[in-house]
Amino acid sequence: MNELIREATDFYMNVNPQLTHDVEYKKIGIVLITKYAYLACEDTINPHDLITSRLSARIRKVHRKMHTRE
């Protein structure tokens, strides 16, 4: 899953570098779960929670790196 998160982060950061809102992360998580059902987390209320939280954490990390380089 780490590779998928990395690739999704690269893709969505190129599409929308200002990606910061939880609603946007949730939409991406739902799209990924819809396309790749095996990513769904059965232990949570919403099956997209795990992928959404991992994706948002990765994007925040990329944003922090970008800001420290400026």
PQR file with spaces between the fields and no chain letter, atoms N, CA, C, O and H, PARSE charges and radii, in Angstrom:
ATOM       1  N    MET     1       0.827   -1.196    0.000 -0.4000 1.5000
ATOM       2  CA   MET     1       0.000    0.000    0.000 -0.0000 2.0000
ATOM       3  C    MET     1       0.868    1.256    0.000  0.5500 1.7000
ATOM       4  O    MET     1       0.444    2.299   -0.497 -0.5500 1.4000
ATOM       5  N    ASN     2       2.078    1.168    0.552 -0.4000 1.5000
ATOM       6  CA   ASN     2       2.937    2.355    0.599 -0.0000 2.0000
ATOM       7  C    ASN     2       3.238    2.896   -0.791  0.5500 1.7000
ATOM       8  O    ASN     2       3.237    4.109   -1.001 -0.5500 1.4000
ATOM       9  H    ASN     2       2.423    0.320    0.956  0.4000 1.0000
ATOM      10  N    GLU     3       3.492    2.010   -1.731 -0.4000 1.5000
ATOM      11  CA   GLU     3       3.782    2.438   -3.100 -0.0000 2.0000
ATOM      12  C    GLU     3       2.562    3.128   -3.724  0.5500 1.7000
ATOM      13  O    GLU     3       2.698    4.140   -4.412 -0.5500 1.4000
ATOM      14  H    GLU     3       3.493    1.024   -1.560  0.4000 1.0000
ATOM      15  N    LEU     4       1.386    2.578   -3.480 -0.4000 1.5000
ATOM      16  CA   LEU     4       0.162    3.184   -4.004 -0.0000 2.0000
ATOM      17  C    LEU     4      -0.039    4.581   -3.414  0.5500 1.7000
ATOM      18  O    LEU     4      -0.406    5.513   -4.129 -0.5500 1.4000
ATOM      19  H    LEU     4       1.276    1.756   -2.921  0.4000 1.0000
ATOM      20  N    ILE     5       0.201    4.721   -2.118 -0.4000 1.5000
ATOM      21  CA   ILE     5       0.074    6.033   -1.463 -0.0000 2.0000
ATOM      22  C    ILE     5       1.067    7.020   -2.068  0.5500 1.7000
ATOM      23  O    ILE     5       0.718    8.170   -2.333 -0.5500 1.4000
ATOM      24  H    ILE     5       0.499    3.964   -1.537  0.4000 1.0000
ATOM      25  N    ARG     6       2.297    6.576   -2.286 -0.4000 1.5000
ATOM      26  CA   ARG     6       3.313    7.433   -2.893 -0.0000 2.0000
ATOM      27  C    ARG     6       2.889    7.880   -4.295  0.5500 1.7000
ATOM      28  O    ARG     6       2.983    9.059   -4.636 -0.5500 1.4000
ATOM      29  H    ARG     6       2.581    5.641   -2.070  0.4000 1.0000
ATOM      30  N    GLU     7       2.427    6.933   -5.092 -0.4000 1.5000
ATOM      31  CA   GLU     7       2.012    7.261   -6.456 -0.0000 2.0000
ATOM      32  C    GLU     7       0.782    8.169   -6.467  0.5500 1.7000
ATOM      33  O    GLU     7       0.717    9.115   -7.252 -0.5500 1.4000
ATOM      34  H    GLU     7       2.350    5.976   -4.815  0.4000 1.0000
ATOM      35  N    ALA     8      -0.178    7.890   -5.611 -0.4000 1.5000
ATOM      36  CA   ALA     8      -1.373    8.738   -5.533 -0.0000 2.0000
ATOM      37  C    ALA     8      -1.001   10.145   -5.084  0.5500 1.7000
ATOM      38  O    ALA     8      -1.534   11.126   -5.602 -0.5500 1.4000
ATOM      39  H    ALA     8      -0.124    7.122   -4.973  0.4000 1.0000
ATOM      40  N    THR     9      -0.092   10.246   -4.126 -0.4000 1.5000
ATOM      41  CA   THR     9       0.357   11.560   -3.659 -0.0000 2.0000
ATOM      42  C    THR     9       1.008   12.329   -4.800  0.5500 1.7000
ATOM      43  O    THR     9       0.685   13.494   -5.032 -0.5500 1.4000
ATOM      44  H    THR     9       0.341    9.449   -3.705  0.4000 1.0000
ATOM      45  N    ASP    10       1.917   11.686   -5.507 -0.4000 1.5000
ATOM      46  CA   ASP    10       2.582   12.349   -6.640 -0.0000 2.0000
ATOM      47  C    ASP    10       1.560   12.819   -7.669  0.5500 1.7000
ATOM      48  O    ASP    10       1.627   13.950   -8.150 -0.5500 1.4000
ATOM      49  H    ASP    10       2.180   10.739   -5.319  0.4000 1.0000
ATOM      50  N    PHE    11       0.611   11.941   -8.006 -0.4000 1.5000
ATOM      51  CA   PHE    11      -0.397   12.285   -8.993 -0.0000 2.0000
ATOM      52  C    PHE    11      -1.250   13.465   -8.538  0.5500 1.7000
ATOM      53  O    PHE    11      -1.387   14.452   -9.261 -0.5500 1.4000
ATOM      54  H    PHE    11       0.556   11.022   -7.616  0.4000 1.0000
ATOM      55  N    TYR    12      -1.827   13.362   -7.329 -0.4000 1.5000
ATOM      56  CA   TYR    12      -2.747   14.399   -6.883 -0.0000 2.0000
ATOM      57  C    TYR    12      -2.038   15.709   -6.543  0.5500 1.7000
ATOM      58  O    TYR    12      -2.644   16.776   -6.640 -0.5500 1.4000
ATOM      59  H    TYR    12      -1.716   12.560   -6.742  0.4000 1.0000
ATOM      60  N    MET    13      -0.777   15.646   -6.148 -0.4000 1.5000
ATOM      61  CA   MET    13      -0.026   16.879   -5.899 -0.0000 2.0000
ATOM      62  C    MET    13       0.274   17.597   -7.217  0.5500 1.7000
ATOM      63  O    MET    13       0.370   18.824   -7.243 -0.5500 1.4000
ATOM      64  H    MET    13      -0.285   14.779   -6.069  0.4000 1.0000
ATOM      65  N    ASN    14       0.420   16.849   -8.302 -0.4000 1.5000
ATOM      66  CA   ASN    14       0.604   17.481   -9.618 -0.0000 2.0000
ATOM      67  C    ASN    14      -0.697   18.061  -10.135  0.5500 1.7000
ATOM      68  O    ASN    14      -0.699   19.117  -10.768 -0.5500 1.4000
ATOM      69  H    ASN    14       0.342   15.852   -8.281  0.4000 1.0000
ATOM      70  N    VAL    15      -1.807   17.383   -9.871 -0.4000 1.5000
ATOM      71  CA   VAL    15      -3.117   17.859  -10.306 -0.0000 2.0000
ATOM      72  C    VAL    15      -3.541   19.077   -9.496  0.5500 1.7000
ATOM      73  O    VAL    15      -4.032   20.061  -10.048 -0.5500 1.4000
ATOM      74  H    VAL    15      -1.805   16.525   -9.357  0.4000 1.0000
ATOM      75  N    ASN    16      -3.346   19.002   -8.182 -0.4000 1.5000
ATOM      76  CA   ASN    16      -3.778   20.081   -7.289 -0.0000 2.0000
ATOM      77  C    ASN    16      -2.762   20.247   -6.161  0.5500 1.7000
ATOM      78  O    ASN    16      -2.925   19.642   -5.102 -0.5500 1.4000
ATOM      79  H    ASN    16      -2.947   18.202   -7.734  0.4000 1.0000
ATOM      80  N    PRO    17      -1.712   21.054   -6.363 -0.5600 1.5000
ATOM      81  CA   PRO    17      -0.663   21.204   -5.356  0.2800 2.0000
ATOM      82  C    PRO    17      -1.152   21.835   -4.044  0.5500 1.7000
ATOM      83  O    PRO    17      -0.481   21.724   -3.017 -0.5500 1.4000
ATOM      84  N    GLN    18      -2.288   22.481   -4.073 -0.4000 1.5000
ATOM      85  CA   GLN    18      -2.813   23.129   -2.864 -0.0000 2.0000
ATOM      86  C    GLN    18      -3.804   22.243   -2.116  0.5500 1.7000
ATOM      87  O    GLN    18      -4.590   22.740   -1.309 -0.5500 1.4000
ATOM      88  H    GLN    18      -2.833   22.571   -4.907  0.4000 1.0000
ATOM      89  N    LEU    19      -3.778   20.974   -2.368 -0.4000 1.5000
ATOM      90  CA   LEU    19      -4.682   20.011   -1.744 -0.0000 2.0000
ATOM      91  C    LEU    19      -4.490   20.037   -0.228  0.5500 1.7000
ATOM      92  O    LEU    19      -3.422   19.670    0.263 -0.5500 1.4000
ATOM      93  H    LEU    19      -3.140   20.571   -3.024  0.4000 1.0000
ATOM      94  N    THR    20      -5.515   20.467    0.521 -0.4000 1.5000
ATOM      95  CA   THR    20      -5.375   20.581    1.971 -0.0000 2.0000
ATOM      96  C    THR    20      -6.637   20.228    2.754  0.5500 1.7000
ATOM      97  O    THR    20      -6.565   20.074    3.973 -0.5500 1.4000
ATOM      98  H    THR    20      -6.382   20.765    0.122  0.4000 1.0000
ATOM      99  N    HIS    21      -7.766   20.096    2.110 -0.4000 1.5000
ATOM     100  CA   HIS    21      -9.019   19.928    2.842 -0.0000 2.0000
ATOM     101  C    HIS    21      -9.383   18.452    3.034  0.5500 1.7000
ATOM     102  O    HIS    21      -9.186   17.625    2.144 -0.5500 1.4000
ATOM     103  H    HIS    21      -7.825   20.221    1.120  0.4000 1.0000
ATOM     104  N    ASP    22      -9.915   18.149    4.213 -0.4000 1.5000
ATOM     105  CA   ASP    22     -10.314   16.774    4.530 -0.0000 2.0000
ATOM     106  C    ASP    22     -11.317   16.217    3.522  0.5500 1.7000
ATOM     107  O    ASP    22     -11.280   15.033    3.189 -0.5500 1.4000
ATOM     108  H    ASP    22     -10.074   18.821    4.936  0.4000 1.0000
ATOM     109  N    VAL    23     -12.207   17.074    3.043 -0.4000 1.5000
ATOM     110  CA   VAL    23     -13.218   16.633    2.079 -0.0000 2.0000
ATOM     111  C    VAL    23     -12.544   16.151    0.790  0.5500 1.7000
ATOM     112  O    VAL    23     -12.978   15.172    0.184 -0.5500 1.4000
ATOM     113  H    VAL    23     -12.237   18.037    3.313  0.4000 1.0000
ATOM     114  N    GLU    24     -11.493   16.840    0.384 -0.4000 1.5000
ATOM     115  CA   GLU    24     -10.772   16.440   -0.823 -0.0000 2.0000
ATOM     116  C    GLU    24     -10.088   15.087   -0.620  0.5500 1.7000
ATOM     117  O    GLU    24     -10.125   14.233   -1.505 -0.5500 1.4000
ATOM     118  H    GLU    24     -11.140   17.636    0.877  0.4000 1.0000
ATOM     119  N    TYR    25      -9.471   14.894    0.532 -0.4000 1.5000
ATOM     120  CA   TYR    25      -8.824   13.616    0.836 -0.0000 2.0000
ATOM     121  C    TYR    25      -9.859   12.491    0.854  0.5500 1.7000
ATOM     122  O    TYR    25      -9.613   11.397    0.346 -0.5500 1.4000
ATOM     123  H    TYR    25      -9.440   15.587    1.251  0.4000 1.0000
ATOM     124  N    LYS    26     -11.003   12.774    1.439 -0.4000 1.5000
ATOM     125  CA   LYS    26     -12.069   11.771    1.524 -0.0000 2.0000
ATOM     126  C    LYS    26     -12.538   11.362    0.132  0.5500 1.7000
ATOM     127  O    LYS    26     -12.729   10.176   -0.134 -0.5500 1.4000
ATOM     128  H    LYS    26     -11.202   13.662    1.852  0.4000 1.0000
ATOM     129  N    LYS    27     -12.724   12.336   -0.755 -0.4000 1.5000
ATOM     130  CA   LYS    27     -13.146   12.034   -2.126 -0.0000 2.0000
ATOM     131  C    LYS    27     -12.121   11.142   -2.826  0.5500 1.7000
ATOM     132  O    LYS    27     -12.487   10.195   -3.521 -0.5500 1.4000
ATOM     133  H    LYS    27     -12.569   13.300   -0.539  0.4000 1.0000
ATOM     134  N    ILE    28     -10.843   11.448   -2.640 -0.4000 1.5000
ATOM     135  CA   ILE    28      -9.792   10.637   -3.247 -0.0000 2.0000
ATOM     136  C    ILE    28      -9.821    9.230   -2.672  0.5500 1.7000
ATOM     137  O    ILE    28      -9.707    8.252   -3.411 -0.5500 1.4000
ATOM     138  H    ILE    28     -10.546   12.218   -2.075  0.4000 1.0000
ATOM     139  N    GLY    29      -9.975    9.122   -1.342 -0.4000 1.5000
ATOM     140  CA   GLY    29     -10.050    7.811   -0.699 -0.0000 2.0000
ATOM     141  C    GLY    29     -11.208    6.979   -1.229  0.5500 1.7000
ATOM     142  O    GLY    29     -11.057    5.783   -1.478 -0.5500 1.4000
ATOM     143  H    GLY    29     -10.068    9.916   -0.741  0.4000 1.0000
ATOM     144  N    ILE    30     -12.341    7.600   -1.398 -0.4000 1.5000
ATOM     145  CA   ILE    30     -13.518    6.889   -1.919 -0.0000 2.0000
ATOM     146  C    ILE    30     -13.261    6.418   -3.353  0.5500 1.7000
ATOM     147  O    ILE    30     -13.617    5.295   -3.709 -0.5500 1.4000
ATOM     148  H    ILE    30     -12.464    8.572   -1.196  0.4000 1.0000
ATOM     149  N    VAL    31     -12.652    7.264   -4.167 -0.4000 1.5000
ATOM     150  CA   VAL    31     -12.346    6.875   -5.550 -0.0000 2.0000
ATOM     151  C    VAL    31     -11.386    5.680   -5.558  0.5500 1.7000
ATOM     152  O    VAL    31     -11.585    4.725   -6.309 -0.5500 1.4000
ATOM     153  H    VAL    31     -12.364    8.176   -3.877  0.4000 1.0000
ATOM     154  N    LEU    32     -10.353    5.738   -4.725 -0.4000 1.5000
ATOM     155  CA   LEU    32      -9.392    4.634   -4.686 -0.0000 2.0000
ATOM     156  C    LEU    32     -10.036    3.342   -4.202  0.5500 1.7000
ATOM     157  O    LEU    32      -9.749    2.272   -4.741 -0.5500 1.4000
ATOM     158  H    LEU    32     -10.191    6.514   -4.115  0.4000 1.0000
ATOM     159  N    ILE    33     -10.900    3.422   -3.195 -0.4000 1.5000
ATOM     160  CA   ILE    33     -11.588    2.223   -2.694 -0.0000 2.0000
ATOM     161  C    ILE    33     -12.543    1.675   -3.747  0.5500 1.7000
ATOM     162  O    ILE    33     -12.687    0.461   -3.893 -0.5500 1.4000
ATOM     163  H    ILE    33     -11.133    4.290   -2.757  0.4000 1.0000
ATOM     164  N    THR    34     -13.191    2.570   -4.474 -0.4000 1.5000
ATOM     165  CA   THR    34     -14.106    2.127   -5.523 -0.0000 2.0000
ATOM     166  C    THR    34     -13.351    1.384   -6.624  0.5500 1.7000
ATOM     167  O    THR    34     -13.812    0.359   -7.127 -0.5500 1.4000
ATOM     168  H    THR    34     -13.075    3.556   -4.354  0.4000 1.0000
ATOM     169  N    LYS    35     -12.197    1.912   -6.985 -0.4000 1.5000
ATOM     170  CA   LYS    35     -11.413    1.284   -8.046 -0.0000 2.0000
ATOM     171  C    LYS    35     -10.643    0.054   -7.565  0.5500 1.7000
ATOM     172  O    LYS    35     -10.518   -0.932   -8.291 -0.5500 1.4000
ATOM     173  H    LYS    35     -11.823    2.744   -6.576  0.4000 1.0000
ATOM     174  N    TYR    36     -10.129    0.121   -6.337 -0.4000 1.5000
ATOM     175  CA   TYR    36      -9.325   -0.967   -5.774 -0.0000 2.0000
ATOM     176  C    TYR    36      -9.957   -1.414   -4.448  0.5500 1.7000
ATOM     177  O    TYR    36      -9.525   -0.996   -3.374 -0.5500 1.4000
ATOM     178  H    TYR    36     -10.231    0.923   -5.748  0.4000 1.0000
ATOM     179  N    ALA    37     -10.959   -2.247   -4.538 -0.4000 1.5000
ATOM     180  CA   ALA    37     -11.738   -2.649   -3.360 -0.0000 2.0000
ATOM     181  C    ALA    37     -10.892   -3.326   -2.285  0.5500 1.7000
ATOM     182  O    ALA    37     -11.239   -3.265   -1.106 -0.5500 1.4000
ATOM     183  H    ALA    37     -11.310   -2.586   -5.410  0.4000 1.0000
ATOM     184  N    TYR    38      -9.802   -3.963   -2.666 -0.4000 1.5000
ATOM     185  CA   TYR    38      -8.959   -4.637   -1.677 -0.0000 2.0000
ATOM     186  C    TYR    38      -8.295   -3.670   -0.703  0.5500 1.7000
ATOM     187  O    TYR    38      -7.757   -4.103    0.316 -0.5500 1.4000
ATOM     188  H    TYR    38      -9.520   -4.012   -3.624  0.4000 1.0000
ATOM     189  N    LEU    39      -8.322   -2.375   -0.992 -0.4000 1.5000
ATOM     190  CA   LEU    39      -7.754   -1.372   -0.095 -0.0000 2.0000
ATOM     191  C    LEU    39      -8.692   -1.004    1.048  0.5500 1.7000
ATOM     192  O    LEU    39      -8.279   -0.348    2.004 -0.5500 1.4000
ATOM     193  H    LEU    39      -8.759   -2.023   -1.819  0.4000 1.0000
ATOM     194  N    ALA    40      -9.932   -1.418    0.956 -0.4000 1.5000
ATOM     195  CA   ALA    40     -10.933   -1.078    1.977 -0.0000 2.0000
ATOM     196  C    ALA    40     -10.535   -1.659    3.328  0.5500 1.7000
ATOM     197  O    ALA    40     -10.049   -2.787    3.417 -0.5500 1.4000
ATOM     198  H    ALA    40     -10.267   -1.951    0.179  0.4000 1.0000
ATOM     199  N    CYS    41     -10.745   -0.888    4.353 -0.4000 1.5000
ATOM     200  CA   CYS    41     -10.450   -1.326    5.710 -0.0000 2.0000
ATOM     201  C    CYS    41     -11.766   -1.723    6.382  0.5500 1.7000
ATOM     202  O    CYS    41     -12.638   -0.884    6.605 -0.5500 1.4000
ATOM     203  H    CYS    41     -11.140    0.028    4.280  0.4000 1.0000
ATOM     204  N    GLU    42     -11.893   -2.982    6.693 -0.4000 1.5000
ATOM     205  CA   GLU    42     -13.140   -3.499    7.266 -0.0000 2.0000
ATOM     206  C    GLU    42     -13.282   -3.181    8.756  0.5500 1.7000
ATOM     207  O    GLU    42     -14.374   -3.299    9.312 -0.5500 1.4000
ATOM     208  H    GLU    42     -11.184   -3.664    6.512  0.4000 1.0000
ATOM     209  N    ASP    43     -12.180   -2.777    9.407 -0.4000 1.5000
ATOM     210  CA   ASP    43     -12.197   -2.538   10.858 -0.0000 2.0000
ATOM     211  C    ASP    43     -12.717   -1.159   11.248  0.5500 1.7000
ATOM     212  O    ASP    43     -12.804   -0.849   12.437 -0.5500 1.4000
ATOM     213  H    ASP    43     -11.293   -2.681    8.955  0.4000 1.0000
ATOM     214  N    THR    44     -13.056   -0.343   10.287 -0.4000 1.5000
ATOM     215  CA   THR    44     -13.526    1.009   10.586 -0.0000 2.0000
ATOM     216  C    THR    44     -14.950    1.194   10.069  0.5500 1.7000
ATOM     217  O    THR    44     -15.449    0.398    9.274 -0.5500 1.4000
ATOM     218  H    THR    44     -12.986   -0.594    9.322  0.4000 1.0000
ATOM     219  N    ILE    45     -15.582    2.245   10.532 -0.4000 1.5000
ATOM     220  CA   ILE    45     -16.950    2.545   10.096 -0.0000 2.0000
ATOM     221  C    ILE    45     -16.977    2.811    8.595  0.5500 1.7000
ATOM     222  O    ILE    45     -17.843    2.303    7.883 -0.5500 1.4000
ATOM     223  H    ILE    45     -15.177    2.892   11.178  0.4000 1.0000
ATOM     224  N    ASN    46     -16.036    3.599    8.125 -0.4000 1.5000
ATOM     225  CA   ASN    46     -15.943    3.922    6.696 -0.0000 2.0000
ATOM     226  C    ASN    46     -14.763    3.171    6.096  0.5500 1.7000
ATOM     227  O    ASN    46     -13.639    3.318    6.577 -0.5500 1.4000
ATOM     228  H    ASN    46     -15.332    4.012    8.703  0.4000 1.0000
ATOM     229  N    PRO    47     -14.983    2.382    5.075 -0.5600 1.5000
ATOM     230  CA   PRO    47     -13.896    1.582    4.509  0.2800 2.0000
ATOM     231  C    PRO    47     -12.754    2.407    3.911  0.5500 1.7000
ATOM     232  O    PRO    47     -11.661    1.882    3.698 -0.5500 1.4000
ATOM     233  N    HIS    48     -12.995    3.678    3.642 -0.4000 1.5000
ATOM     234  CA   HIS    48     -11.962    4.531    3.049 -0.0000 2.0000
ATOM     235  C    HIS    48     -11.123    5.250    4.096  0.5500 1.7000
ATOM     236  O    HIS    48     -10.192    5.970    3.735 -0.5500 1.4000
ATOM     237  H    HIS    48     -13.883    4.104    3.815  0.4000 1.0000
ATOM     238  N    ASP    49     -11.421    5.077    5.384 -0.4000 1.5000
ATOM     239  CA   ASP    49     -10.715    5.815    6.434 -0.0000 2.0000
ATOM     240  C    ASP    49      -9.206    5.588    6.428  0.5500 1.7000
ATOM     241  O    ASP    49      -8.439    6.548    6.508 -0.5500 1.4000
ATOM     242  H    ASP    49     -12.177    4.492    5.677  0.4000 1.0000
ATOM     243  N    LEU    50      -8.774    4.342    6.336 -0.4000 1.5000
ATOM     244  CA   LEU    50      -7.339    4.055    6.400 -0.0000 2.0000
ATOM     245  C    LEU    50      -6.591    4.686    5.234  0.5500 1.7000
ATOM     246  O    LEU    50      -5.581    5.358    5.438 -0.5500 1.4000
ATOM     247  H    LEU    50      -9.397    3.562    6.271  0.4000 1.0000
ATOM     248  N    ILE    51      -7.066    4.481    4.042 -0.4000 1.5000
ATOM     249  CA   ILE    51      -6.373    5.035    2.873 -0.0000 2.0000
ATOM     250  C    ILE    51      -6.414    6.556    2.887  0.5500 1.7000
ATOM     251  O    ILE    51      -5.443    7.205    2.498 -0.5500 1.4000
ATOM     252  H    ILE    51      -7.887    3.935    3.876  0.4000 1.0000
ATOM     253  N    THR    52      -7.525    7.129    3.329 -0.4000 1.5000
ATOM     254  CA   THR    52      -7.643    8.582    3.406 -0.0000 2.0000
ATOM     255  C    THR    52      -6.655    9.155    4.416  0.5500 1.7000
ATOM     256  O    THR    52      -5.996   10.156    4.137 -0.5500 1.4000
ATOM     257  H    THR    52      -8.314    6.602    3.644  0.4000 1.0000
ATOM     258  N    SER    53      -6.549    8.534    5.576 -0.4000 1.5000
ATOM     259  CA   SER    53      -5.632    9.047    6.596 -0.0000 2.0000
ATOM     260  C    SER    53      -4.175    8.892    6.158  0.5500 1.7000
ATOM     261  O    SER    53      -3.361    9.778    6.418 -0.5500 1.4000
ATOM     262  H    SER    53      -7.085    7.720    5.802  0.4000 1.0000
ATOM     263  N    ARG    54      -3.839    7.795    5.504 -0.4000 1.5000
ATOM     264  CA   ARG    54      -2.464    7.597    5.037 -0.0000 2.0000
ATOM     265  C    ARG    54      -2.125    8.565    3.917  0.5500 1.7000
ATOM     266  O    ARG    54      -1.017    9.099    3.865 -0.5500 1.4000
ATOM     267  H    ARG    54      -4.500    7.076    5.293  0.4000 1.0000
ATOM     268  N    LEU    55      -3.074    8.791    3.024 -0.4000 1.5000
ATOM     269  CA   LEU    55      -2.856    9.732    1.927 -0.0000 2.0000
ATOM     270  C    LEU    55      -2.700   11.159    2.455  0.5500 1.7000
ATOM     271  O    LEU    55      -1.799   11.882    2.031 -0.5500 1.4000
ATOM     272  H    LEU    55      -3.974    8.357    3.066  0.4000 1.0000
ATOM     273  N    SER    56      -3.564   11.561    3.369 -0.4000 1.5000
ATOM     274  CA   SER    56      -3.479   12.928    3.900 -0.0000 2.0000
ATOM     275  C    SER    56      -2.184   13.123    4.681  0.5500 1.7000
ATOM     276  O    SER    56      -1.589   14.199    4.619 -0.5500 1.4000
ATOM     277  H    SER    56      -4.296   10.973    3.714  0.4000 1.0000
ATOM     278  N    ALA    57      -1.734   12.100    5.418 -0.4000 1.5000
ATOM     279  CA   ALA    57      -0.468   12.198    6.150 -0.0000 2.0000
ATOM     280  C    ALA    57       0.699   12.363    5.178  0.5500 1.7000
ATOM     281  O    ALA    57       1.604   13.163    5.415 -0.5500 1.4000
ATOM     282  H    ALA    57      -2.218   11.226    5.468  0.4000 1.0000
ATOM     283  N    ARG    58       0.673   11.614    4.105 -0.4000 1.5000
ATOM     284  CA   ARG    58       1.744   11.702    3.103 -0.0000 2.0000
ATOM     285  C    ARG    58       1.747   13.071    2.422  0.5500 1.7000
ATOM     286  O    ARG    58       2.811   13.649    2.202 -0.5500 1.4000
ATOM     287  H    ARG    58      -0.062   10.964    3.913  0.4000 1.0000
ATOM     288  N    ILE    59       0.571   13.589    2.088 -0.4000 1.5000
ATOM     289  CA   ILE    59       0.496   14.902    1.441 -0.0000 2.0000
ATOM     290  C    ILE    59       0.965   15.997    2.396  0.5500 1.7000
ATOM     291  O    ILE    59       1.658   16.925    1.980 -0.5500 1.4000
ATOM     292  H    ILE    59      -0.294   13.119    2.266  0.4000 1.0000
ATOM     293  N    ARG    60       0.593   15.895    3.673 -0.4000 1.5000
ATOM     294  CA   ARG    60       1.081   16.875    4.651 -0.0000 2.0000
ATOM     295  C    ARG    60       2.609   16.833    4.749  0.5500 1.7000
ATOM     296  O    ARG    60       3.260   17.872    4.856 -0.5500 1.4000
ATOM     297  H    ARG    60       0.030   15.141    4.011  0.4000 1.0000
ATOM     298  N    LYS    61       3.164   15.636    4.712 -0.4000 1.5000
ATOM     299  CA   LYS    61       4.620   15.482    4.765 -0.0000 2.0000
ATOM     300  C    LYS    61       5.274   16.155    3.554  0.5500 1.7000
ATOM     301  O    LYS    61       6.286   16.841    3.698 -0.5500 1.4000
ATOM     302  H    LYS    61       2.635   14.792    4.625  0.4000 1.0000
ATOM     303  N    VAL    62       4.705   15.964    2.380 -0.4000 1.5000
ATOM     304  CA   VAL    62       5.229   16.595    1.166 -0.0000 2.0000
ATOM     305  C    VAL    62       5.123   18.107    1.277  0.5500 1.7000
ATOM     306  O    VAL    62       6.058   18.820    0.912 -0.5500 1.4000
ATOM     307  H    VAL    62       3.882   15.407    2.264  0.4000 1.0000
ATOM     308  N    HIS    63       4.004   18.601    1.772 -0.4000 1.5000
ATOM     309  CA   HIS    63       3.829   20.056    1.948 -0.0000 2.0000
ATOM     310  C    HIS    63       4.883   20.611    2.895  0.5500 1.7000
ATOM     311  O    HIS    63       5.474   21.656    2.621 -0.5500 1.4000
ATOM     312  H    HIS    63       3.245   18.022    2.068  0.4000 1.0000
ATOM     313  N    ARG    64       5.125   19.915    4.015 -0.4000 1.5000
ATOM     314  CA   ARG    64       6.147   20.387    4.973 -0.0000 2.0000
ATOM     315  C    ARG    64       7.517   20.439    4.310  0.5500 1.7000
ATOM     316  O    ARG    64       8.257   21.404    4.503 -0.5500 1.4000
ATOM     317  H    ARG    64       4.644   19.067    4.237  0.4000 1.0000
ATOM     318  N    LYS    65       7.865   19.425    3.536 -0.4000 1.5000
ATOM     319  CA   LYS    65       9.163   19.424    2.852 -0.0000 2.0000
ATOM     320  C    LYS    65       9.258   20.586    1.864  0.5500 1.7000
ATOM     321  O    LYS    65      10.300   21.232    1.754 -0.5500 1.4000
ATOM     322  H    LYS    65       7.264   18.641    3.380  0.4000 1.0000
ATOM     323  N    MET    66       8.167   20.844    1.150 -0.4000 1.5000
ATOM     324  CA   MET    66       8.165   21.938    0.185 -0.0000 2.0000
ATOM     325  C    MET    66       8.380   23.281    0.879  0.5500 1.7000
ATOM     326  O    MET    66       9.112   24.134    0.377 -0.5500 1.4000
ATOM     327  H    MET    66       7.320   20.319    1.240  0.4000 1.0000
ATOM     328  N    HIS    67       7.736   23.468    2.039 -0.4000 1.5000
ATOM     329  CA   HIS    67       7.826   24.737    2.753 -0.0000 2.0000
ATOM     330  C    HIS    67       9.186   24.928    3.402  0.5500 1.7000
ATOM     331  O    HIS    67       9.646   26.062    3.534 -0.5500 1.4000
ATOM     332  H    HIS    67       7.140   22.776    2.447  0.4000 1.0000
ATOM     333  N    THR    68       9.838   23.852    3.808 -0.4000 1.5000
ATOM     334  CA   THR    68      11.160   24.002    4.416 -0.0000 2.0000
ATOM     335  C    THR    68      12.225   24.305    3.373  0.5500 1.7000
ATOM     336  O    THR    68      13.269   24.860    3.715 -0.5500 1.4000
ATOM     337  H    THR    68       9.464   22.931    3.700  0.4000 1.0000
ATOM     338  N    ARG    69      11.994   23.959    2.117 -0.4000 1.5000
ATOM     339  CA   ARG    69      12.932   24.237    1.043 -0.0000 2.0000
ATOM     340  C    ARG    69      12.845   25.679    0.563  0.5500 1.7000
ATOM     341  O    ARG    69      13.783   26.186   -0.052 -0.5500 1.4000
ATOM     342  H    ARG    69      11.146   23.508    1.840  0.4000 1.0000
ATOM     343  N    GLU    70      11.731   26.338    0.837 -0.4000 1.5000
ATOM     344  CA   GLU    70      11.541   27.722    0.342 -0.0000 2.0000
ATOM     345  C    GLU    70      12.314   28.702    1.161  0.5500 1.7000
ATOM     346  O    GLU    70      12.272   29.902    0.891 -0.5500 1.4000
ATOM     347  H    GLU    70      10.969   25.925    1.336  0.4000 1.0000
